Amino acid sequence: MRLAEQLNRALHSLLEDPRVYLLGEDIADPYGGAFKVTKGLSTRFGERVVTTPISESAIVGAATGLALAGDVAIVEVMFADFVALAFDQLVNFAGKSVSMYGHRVPLRLVVRCPTGGGRGYGATHSQSLQKHFIGAPGLSVYEMSPFHEVGAVFHEMIDRAEPALFFEDKILYTRQSFSGGVVDELFRYDHDPAGHARVFVDRPGDADCVLITPGGVAHRARDAMRALLLEYAITCMLVVPARLYPLDAGALLSAIGDATTVFVAEESTAGGTWGAEIAHLLHRRAWESLPRPVVPIHSGDSVIPSAAHLEERMLISGRRIEHAVMEALRE
């Protein structure tokens, strides 16, 4: 099943609960959202699927109010770039409302953010802004993955009873989710006890190096793993978490096993990123077993061009990951 269809099915299931509301721009039928993820929902669930004016701050503010009143609110931000317009509502209102009233207040809010480049939408519609919400108290950050069932991830976000951002790489909408533990003829996958997906050749942990990526980069990491294996006989294990933050350092240490070389690849530009936080935590906790620092791999330090050949050159790719691994292993 394509991930866009899996998302649509998950939202249909969630809206069966009369406490659940969905808010966003142009999400009602017949349009069904910019990426058609909300198609059919307004026809079936009527007034609980609310098409809003163009104001991300107002949408997230209203959704936070619904969540504070005991309902479950899901927001679709048309492009993740625009979530910056709701930064104050998320960081100063939603995130703080969980804990600043003298006792914990459940606040079931999920903000969906179609993210990333690769579709020629240009500088203001192609960014990956996950890093700007890493470390914000009271906010959880998740990313859609082809190895994690979307409905289960939604239930986890809602059950945490705190505001969550769910980044959905747009490239994944048309891709199939993996199932049955098989990726392709070379790789298999499973889930560790913490819920990380692990992609490997023969056995988890039996690899020359480990790649840690969010879900949107997983296909590109797999391409790099394939090239490294077939061209250089280098085996890698890929670790893909559904939840990017809060980080569980112990679970990540367990996921990488006995690996001596670890890479973190993400589409964000360098500087204050999720990958940098993982590198810091792992190297501090595994100082004696990692002979070299964890290596971060990012997109280029540039706004994202619209022209396909320039966009491809700037964004993180399987080839960029492959070259970074080879360069580190030569040192």
C-alpha positions in Angstrom: 0.0 0.0 0.0 1.3 3.5 -0.8 2.0 5.6 2.2 -0.5 8.3 1.2 -3.2 5.6 1.1 -2.0 4.3 4.5 -2.3 7.9 5.9 -5.8 8.3 4.6 -6.9 5.0 6.0 -5.4 5.9 9.4 -7.2 9.2 9.5 -10.5 7.5 8.6 -10.0 5.1 11.5 -9.1 7.9 13.9 -12.1 10.0 13.0 -14.4 7.1 13.9 -13.9 8.5 17.5 -16.3 11.5 17.9 -13.6 13.4 19.9 -11.3 13.6 16.9 -11.1 16.8 14.8 -9.1 17.4 11.6 -8.2 21.0 10.7 -6.3 22.5 7.7 -6.4 24.5 4.5 -8.3 23.0 1.5 -8.7 19.6 3.2 -12.4 19.1 2.4 -13.7 17.3 -0.6 -13.5 17.4 -3.6 -10.0 18.8 -3.2 -9.0 16.6 -0.4 -5.7 18.4 0.6 -2.7 19.4 -1.5 -1.5 15.7 -1.5 -5.0 14.1 -1.5 -4.3 12.6 2.0 -7.6 13.9 3.4 -9.7 12.8 0.4 -13.2 11.5 1.5 -12.9 12.5 5.1 -15.1 15.6 5.0 -17.8 13.7 3.1 -17.9 11.0 5.7 -17.3 13.0 8.9 -18.8 16.3 8.1 -18.2 19.1 10.6 -15.3 17.5 12.4 -13.2 18.0 9.2 -12.7 21.7 9.2 -11.4 23.6 6.2 -9.7 26.8 7.6 -8.6 30.2 6.5 -4.9 30.6 5.5 -3.4 31.2 8.9 -1.2 28.5 10.4 -1.0 30.3 13.7 -4.8 30.4 13.9 -5.2 26.8 12.9 -2.7 25.5 15.4 -4.1 27.8 18.1 -7.6 26.6 17.5 -6.5 23.0 17.5 -4.6 23.4 20.8 -7.8 24.9 22.3 -9.7 21.8 21.2 -7.0 19.5 22.7 -7.0 21.4 26.0 -10.8 21.0 26.2 -10.3 17.2 26.0 -10.7 16.5 22.3 -8.1 15.1 19.9 -6.9 17.6 17.2 -5.0 16.8 14.1 -3.7 19.6 11.9 -2.6 19.4 8.3 0.0 22.1 7.5 -0.1 22.3 3.7 3.7 22.4 3.4 6.0 21.9 6.4 7.8 25.2 5.5 4.7 27.1 6.8 4.8 25.5 10.3 7.3 28.3 11.1 4.2 30.6 11.1 2.8 28.6 14.0 6.1 28.4 15.9 4.8 30.6 18.8 1.6 28.6 19.1 3.6 25.3 19.2 6.5 26.3 21.5 4.9 28.9 23.8 1.3 27.7 23.9 0.9 24.0 23.1 4.2 22.7 24.4 4.1 24.7 27.6 0.4 24.0 28.3 1.2 20.3 29.1 3.2 21.2 32.3 2.9 24.8 33.4 -0.3 24.6 35.4 1.0 22.8 38.5 0.1 19.3 37.2 0.4 17.5 33.9 -2.4 18.4 31.5 -3.1 15.9 28.7 -3.0 17.6 25.3 -3.7 15.4 22.3 -2.5 17.4 19.3 -0.8 16.1 16.2 0.5 18.6 13.5 1.1 16.9 10.2 3.9 18.5 8.1 4.6 17.4 4.5 8.3 18.0 4.3 11.4 17.8 2.1 12.5 18.4 -1.4 12.8 16.3 -4.5 9.7 17.5 -6.2 10.8 20.9 -7.7 8.7 23.1 -5.4 11.5 25.5 -4.7 13.0 27.2 -1.7 9.9 28.0 0.3 8.1 24.7 -0.2 10.9 22.1 0.1 12.6 22.5 3.4 13.1 20.0 6.3 12.6 22.0 9.5 12.6 19.2 12.0 15.7 20.5 13.7 13.9 23.7 14.8 11.7 21.7 17.1 14.3 19.3 18.6 14.7 20.1 22.3 11.5 22.2 22.7 10.1 21.2 26.0 6.7 19.4 25.8 6.9 18.7 22.0 7.5 15.3 20.5 8.8 15.0 16.9 8.0 12.1 14.7 8.7 11.3 11.0 6.8 9.0 8.7 8.7 5.9 7.8 8.1 3.1 5.2 9.0 0.6 7.9 6.4 1.8 10.5 2.6 1.4 10.2 1.2 4.9 10.1 -1.9 4.1 12.2 0.2 2.7 15.0 2.4 5.8 15.0 -0.7 8.0 15.2 -1.9 6.1 18.2 1.5 6.4 19.9 1.5 10.2 19.4 -2.0 10.5 20.7 -1.4 8.2 23.7 1.6 10.3 24.8 -1.0 13.1 25.4 1.4 15.9 24.5 1.7 17.9 21.3 3.5 16.1 18.5 4.8 17.1 15.0 4.6 14.4 12.4 6.9 15.1 9.5 5.9 13.3 6.3 8.5 13.4 3.5 6.6 14.2 0.3 8.7 11.7 -1.7 7.2 8.9 0.4 3.5 9.6 -0.5 3.8 7.7 -3.7 6.0 4.9 -2.4 5.0 1.6 -1.0 5.4 0.8 2.7 7.5 -2.3 3.5 5.9 -5.3 5.1 6.7 -8.9 6.0 10.2 -8.2 7.0 11.5 -8.1 3.4 13.0 -4.9 1.8 14.3 -6.5 -1.5 16.4 -9.3 -2.7 19.4 -8.1 -0.6 18.0 -6.7 2.6 15.6 -7.7 5.4 14.3 -5.7 8.3 12.8 -6.1 11.8 12.0 -3.9 14.8 14.0 -3.8 18.0 12.3 -3.6 21.4 12.3 0.2 21.3 10.5 0.2 17.9 13.5 1.2 15.7 13.4 -0.4 12.3 16.6 -2.2 11.5 17.5 -3.0 7.9 20.3 -5.5 7.4 21.8 -8.2 5.2 22.0 -11.3 7.4 21.6 -10.5 11.1 21.0 -7.2 12.9 24.3 -5.8 14.3 26.4 -7.9 12.0 27.7 -5.0 9.9 30.8 -2.9 9.3 28.9 0.3 10.0 25.5 1.7 11.1 23.5 4.4 9.3 20.8 6.1 11.4 18.3 8.1 9.4 14.7 9.4 9.7 12.1 7.8 7.5 12.3 10.2 4.6 16.0 9.4 4.0 15.6 5.6 4.4 15.3 4.8 0.7 18.4 6.9 -0.1 20.3 5.2 2.7 19.2 1.8 1.3 20.6 2.8 -2.1 23.9 3.7 -0.5 23.9 0.4 1.4 23.4 -1.5 -1.8 26.2 0.3 -3.6 28.6 -0.1 -0.7 27.8 -3.8 -0.5 28.0 -4.7 -4.2 30.9 -2.4 -5.1 33.1 -2.5 -2.0 31.8 -5.5 0.1 31.0 -3.1 2.9 28.0 -4.2 5.0 25.8 -1.6 6.7 22.9 -1.7 9.0 20.2 1.0 8.7 18.4 2.1 11.9 15.2 4.1 11.3 13.3 5.5 14.4 9.6 6.6 14.1 10.1 9.1 17.0 13.0 11.6 16.5 12.5 13.4 19.8 12.6 12.9 22.8 15.7 10.7 22.2 16.3 7.5 24.1 20.1 7.2 24.3 19.9 3.8 25.8 17.7 2.4 23.1 19.9 3.9 20.4 23.0 2.4 22.0 21.3 -1.0 22.0 20.2 -0.5 18.3 23.7 0.1 17.0 25.1 -3.0 18.9 28.8 -3.5 18.6 29.3 -1.2 15.6 32.4 0.8 15.6 31.4 3.3 12.9 28.2 5.2 13.0 26.7 7.7 10.5 23.6 9.9 10.9 22.1 11.1 7.6 19.3 13.7 7.4 17.9 16.1 4.8 18.3 19.2 7.1 21.2 21.5 6.5 24.0 21.3 9.0 23.9 23.1 12.3 21.9 22.3 15.5 20.2 19.2 14.0 18.7 16.0 15.1 21.7 14.2 13.8 24.1 16.4 15.7 22.1 15.6 18.9 22.4 11.9 18.2 26.1 12.2 17.5 26.6 14.0 20.8 24.6 11.5 22.9 26.1 8.4 21.3 29.7 9.5 21.4 29.4 10.6 25.0 27.7 7.3 26.0 29.9 5.1 23.8 33.3 6.9 24.2 35.2 3.7 24.8 33.7 1.6 22.0 33.6 4.1 19.1 37.1 4.7 17.7 35.9 7.7 15.7 33.2 10.4 16.2 29.7 9.7 14.8 29.7 11.2 11.3 26.8 13.5 10.4 25.7 13.7 6.7 23.4 16.6 5.6 22.1 18.4 2.5 24.1 21.2 1.1 24.2 24.6 2.8 21.9 26.4 0.4 18.3 27.2 -0.2 16.6 24.5 -2.3 16.5 25.4 -6.1 13.5 24.6 -8.3 15.6 23.3 -11.2 15.7 19.5 -11.0 19.5 19.2 -11.6 20.4 21.8 -9.1 17.9 20.5 -6.5 19.4 17.0 -6.9 22.9 18.4 -6.4 22.0 20.2 -3.2 19.8 17.6 -1.5 21.1 14.5 0.4 21.2 11.5 -1.9 22.3 7.9 -1.8 25.5 8.8 -3.6 26.3 11.5 -1.0 25.8 9.0 1.8 27.9 6.4 0.0 30.8 8.9 -0.5 30.6 10.1 3.1 30.9 6.5 4.4 33.8 5.7 2.0 35.7 8.8 3.1 35.2 8.1 6.8 36.3 4.5 6.5 39.5 5.5 4.6 40.6 7.7 7.5 
